[in-house]
């Protein structure tokens, strides 16, 4: 019978209450062992490289070295779950790189869901190795909100990280609290708002043609009028209908 390996975890949090909450929520998780704690970034760098944990719970903002600076200074490359106070830009950045994070104050159910995903990824040897969390995190935390996206990472239906080039995206559709992104004849759910996507996509290529739809103009094959609106045929074979305002915007663009 194969013995399941134990995941060694390090907690990096400057707030004592947050450190204790994480430890409390980890109680009973027999697959995971906390091997150390750090209350500041300098100690975190030392412990990460000395203990070489499999997983680090890393606060984004701390006195001294920030979470970003910790990542820039470590040699070891562990899996990371970021902890952060609610911040629209930070959350969007993490989602666009498919990074694991939990918001302060921590909720037990959200924490449990995150742990399940981490456990499956770290303990399932059948999974292919993922792109470096450290590299994706550095990209996310260094990115400026005004920069247009060139690529993003999404989770496929098996929970693996998949890189998507933005040029391959044909359309984005609002789906409750998520956006459904279509690329290479596959759809992915991303927990980023339509408004955030609209700000981060180059308007030379992407246009919002409806409250719940953004299209990549490079993938528009043809269009035809339906009453006072336009129906667009896209390269993946799909059709989308623009709102009246969106149709007028497209007419001005096409002319």
C-alpha positions as CSV (number, residue, x, y, z in Angstrom):
1,X,0.0,0.0,0.0
2,X,1.4,3.4,-1.1
3,X,2.1,5.8,1.8
4,X,0.9,9.3,1.2
5,X,3.6,11.8,1.7
6,X,3.2,14.7,4.2
7,X,3.2,18.2,2.9
8,X,5.5,20.5,5.0
9,X,4.1,24.0,5.4
10,X,5.4,27.3,6.6
11,X,3.2,30.2,7.8
12,X,4.4,33.7,7.1
13,X,2.1,36.3,8.7
14,X,2.8,39.5,10.7
15,X,-0.5,39.4,12.5
16,X,-0.6,36.9,15.4
17,X,-4.4,36.4,15.1
18,X,-4.0,35.5,11.4
19,X,-1.2,33.0,12.1
20,X,-3.3,31.4,14.8
21,X,-6.4,31.3,12.6
22,X,-4.4,29.5,9.9
23,X,-3.1,27.0,12.4
24,X,-6.6,26.4,13.8
25,X,-8.0,25.8,10.3
26,X,-5.2,23.3,9.6
27,X,-6.0,21.2,12.6
28,X,-7.0,17.7,11.6
29,X,-5.4,17.9,8.1
30,X,-3.2,14.8,8.5
31,X,-1.6,15.3,5.1
32,X,-0.1,18.6,6.2
33,X,2.5,19.5,8.9
34,X,3.4,23.1,9.9
35,X,7.2,23.1,10.2
36,X,7.6,26.8,11.1
37,X,6.3,30.4,11.4
38,X,7.6,33.8,10.5
39,X,6.2,37.2,11.5
40,X,8.2,39.2,9.0
41,X,9.7,39.0,5.5
42,X,13.4,38.7,6.5
43,X,12.7,35.7,8.7
44,X,10.5,34.2,6.0
45,X,13.4,34.3,3.4
46,X,15.7,32.6,5.9
47,X,13.2,29.9,6.9
48,X,12.0,29.2,3.3
49,X,15.6,28.5,2.2
50,X,16.6,26.6,5.3
51,X,13.5,24.4,5.8
52,X,12.6,24.2,2.1
53,X,8.8,23.7,2.8
54,X,6.5,22.3,0.1
55,X,3.9,25.0,0.8
56,X,4.0,28.5,2.2
57,X,1.1,30.6,3.4
58,X,2.5,34.1,2.5
59,X,1.1,37.4,3.6
60,X,1.2,39.9,0.7
61,X,1.8,43.0,2.9
62,X,4.2,42.9,5.9
63,X,6.5,45.3,7.6
64,X,10.0,45.1,6.2
65,X,10.1,42.8,3.2
66,X,6.7,42.4,1.5
67,X,5.5,39.1,0.1
68,X,6.7,40.2,-3.4
69,X,10.2,40.9,-2.0
70,X,10.2,37.6,-0.2
71,X,9.6,35.8,-3.5
72,X,12.4,37.9,-5.2
73,X,14.9,36.9,-2.5
74,X,14.3,33.1,-2.0
75,X,16.1,30.4,-3.8
76,X,13.7,27.6,-3.0
77,X,10.5,27.5,-5.1
78,X,7.6,26.2,-3.0
79,X,3.9,26.2,-3.7
80,X,2.3,29.4,-2.3
81,X,-1.0,30.4,-0.9
82,X,-1.2,34.1,-0.6
83,X,-3.1,35.8,2.3
84,X,-4.3,39.4,1.7
85,X,-6.8,41.9,2.9
86,X,-9.5,42.5,0.2
87,X,-8.0,44.4,-2.7
88,X,-9.7,44.4,-6.1
89,X,-6.5,44.7,-8.1
90,X,-4.6,42.1,-6.0
91,X,-7.5,39.6,-6.3
92,X,-7.8,40.1,-10.0
93,X,-4.0,39.7,-10.5
94,X,-4.1,36.4,-8.6
95,X,-7.1,35.2,-10.6
96,X,-5.4,36.1,-13.9
97,X,-2.4,34.0,-12.9
98,X,-4.5,31.1,-11.4
99,X,-2.8,31.6,-8.0
100,X,-4.2,30.3,-4.7
101,X,-5.1,33.0,-2.2
102,X,-7.4,33.6,0.8
103,X,-8.9,36.9,1.9
104,X,-8.6,38.4,5.4
105,X,-10.6,37.8,7.6
106,X,-10.4,34.1,6.7
107,X,-13.6,32.2,6.3
108,X,-13.4,28.5,7.2
109,X,-15.4,27.3,4.2
110,X,-13.3,29.3,1.7
111,X,-10.1,28.1,3.4
112,X,-11.4,24.5,3.2
113,X,-12.1,24.8,-0.5
114,X,-8.6,26.2,-1.1
115,X,-7.0,23.4,0.9
116,X,-8.8,20.8,-1.1
117,X,-7.4,22.3,-4.3
118,X,-3.9,22.5,-2.9
119,X,-4.0,19.0,-1.5
120,X,-5.2,17.5,-4.9
121,X,-2.5,19.4,-6.7
122,X,0.4,18.7,-4.4
123,X,-0.4,15.0,-3.6
124,X,-1.6,13.8,-7.0
125,X,1.6,12.5,-8.6
126,X,-0.3,11.9,-11.9
127,X,-0.6,15.6,-12.4
128,X,1.9,17.2,-14.7
129,X,4.3,19.7,-13.1
130,X,2.8,23.2,-13.1
131,X,4.3,26.5,-14.1
132,X,6.3,28.0,-11.3
133,X,4.1,29.7,-8.7
134,X,6.9,32.0,-7.9
135,X,7.3,33.2,-11.5
136,X,3.5,33.6,-11.9
137,X,3.3,35.5,-8.6
138,X,6.1,37.9,-9.4
139,X,4.4,38.6,-12.7
140,X,1.0,39.2,-11.0
141,X,2.3,41.4,-8.2
142,X,4.6,43.5,-10.4
143,X,2.0,44.1,-13.1
144,X,0.6,47.6,-13.3
145,X,-3.3,47.8,-13.4
146,X,-3.1,49.8,-16.7
147,X,-1.0,47.2,-18.5
148,X,-2.9,45.3,-21.2
149,X,-3.0,41.5,-20.8
150,X,-0.9,39.4,-23.2
151,X,-1.5,36.0,-21.4
152,X,-3.2,34.6,-18.4
153,X,-3.3,31.2,-16.6
154,X,-6.6,29.4,-16.0
155,X,-7.6,26.2,-14.3
156,X,-8.9,23.5,-16.6
157,X,-11.7,21.1,-15.6
158,X,-9.1,18.8,-13.9
159,X,-7.7,21.7,-11.9
160,X,-4.4,22.0,-13.8
161,X,-2.9,25.3,-14.8
162,X,-3.3,26.1,-18.5
163,X,-1.7,29.1,-20.2
164,X,-3.9,31.1,-22.6
165,X,-2.5,33.7,-25.0
166,X,-4.9,36.6,-25.1
167,X,-4.7,36.7,-28.9
168,X,-6.3,33.3,-29.0
169,X,-9.4,34.4,-27.0
170,X,-12.4,34.8,-29.3
171,X,-14.9,36.1,-26.8
172,X,-15.7,36.6,-23.1
173,X,-19.2,36.2,-21.6
174,X,-20.4,37.3,-18.2
175,X,-21.6,34.3,-16.1
176,X,-22.9,35.4,-12.7
177,X,-19.8,36.1,-10.5
178,X,-17.5,34.8,-13.2
179,X,-16.5,35.5,-16.8
180,X,-16.5,32.6,-19.2
181,X,-13.5,32.9,-21.5
182,X,-13.4,31.1,-24.9
183,X,-10.2,30.1,-26.6
184,X,-9.1,27.2,-28.7
185,X,-12.6,25.9,-28.8
186,X,-12.6,25.5,-25.0
187,X,-14.2,27.7,-22.3
188,X,-12.8,28.5,-18.9
189,X,-14.4,30.3,-15.9
190,X,-12.4,33.1,-14.4
191,X,-13.5,35.0,-11.3
192,X,-12.7,38.5,-12.7
193,X,-15.4,41.0,-13.5
194,X,-16.3,42.1,-17.1
195,X,-15.3,45.6,-16.1
196,X,-11.9,44.5,-15.0
197,X,-11.3,42.5,-18.2
198,X,-12.5,45.5,-20.3
199,X,-9.8,47.7,-18.6
200,X,-7.1,45.1,-19.1
201,X,-7.7,44.1,-22.8
202,X,-6.3,46.2,-25.6
203,X,-9.2,48.2,-27.2
204,X,-7.5,47.9,-30.6
205,X,-8.4,44.2,-30.5
206,X,-11.2,43.8,-28.0
207,X,-14.6,45.5,-27.8
208,X,-17.5,45.2,-25.4
209,X,-20.5,44.8,-27.7
210,X,-23.0,44.0,-24.9
211,X,-23.2,44.3,-21.2
212,X,-22.2,40.7,-20.9
213,X,-20.1,40.2,-24.0
214,X,-16.6,41.2,-25.1
215,X,-15.3,40.0,-28.5
216,X,-11.9,39.8,-30.1
217,X,-12.2,41.8,-33.3
218,X,-9.4,39.8,-34.9
219,X,-11.7,36.7,-34.7
220,X,-14.7,38.4,-36.3
221,X,-15.2,36.5,-39.6
222,X,-18.4,38.3,-40.8
223,X,-21.4,40.2,-39.5
224,X,-25.0,40.6,-40.6
225,X,-27.8,42.9,-39.5
226,X,-30.7,41.7,-37.3
227,X,-33.2,44.5,-37.0
228,X,-31.1,47.4,-35.6
229,X,-28.4,45.1,-34.2
230,X,-25.5,43.2,-35.7
231,X,-24.9,39.5,-35.4
232,X,-21.2,38.6,-35.5
233,X,-19.8,35.3,-36.7
234,X,-16.5,34.4,-35.0
235,X,-13.6,32.2,-36.0
236,X,-14.7,29.4,-33.6
237,X,-18.0,29.1,-35.3
238,X,-20.0,30.9,-32.6
239,X,-22.4,33.8,-33.2
240,X,-22.9,36.7,-30.8
241,X,-25.5,39.5,-31.1
242,X,-24.4,43.0,-30.2
243,X,-26.7,45.4,-28.3
244,X,-28.0,48.4,-30.2
245,X,-25.3,50.6,-28.7
246,X,-22.7,48.0,-29.3
247,X,-23.9,47.6,-32.9
248,X,-23.6,51.3,-33.5
249,X,-20.1,51.3,-32.1
250,X,-19.2,48.4,-34.4
251,X,-20.7,50.1,-37.4
252,X,-18.6,53.2,-36.8
253,X,-15.6,51.0,-36.4
254,X,-16.2,49.0,-39.6
255,X,-16.9,52.1,-41.7
